Amino acid sequence: MKPAAAKEAIILDPIYTGKAAAGLIDLARNGYFPKGSRVVFIHSDGSPIMFQYDEVVASLL
């Protein structure tokens, strides 16, 4: 969540989208995708759950 917020200004929820993004980043760092391939990550929002984690989100801003 922190790298996405800091580098791209993308706020990810800590339950679903944040974990999915972390998994995708891990796969990319470990060479899972062929060099030069295009990878798409669909951010499907998750904003309703953000209200439960407002302290976590605030710490990222």
Secondary structure, 3 states (H helix, E strand, C coil): CHHHHHHHCCCCCCCCHHHHHHHHHHHHHCCCCCCCCCCCCCCCCCHHHHHHHHHHHHHHC
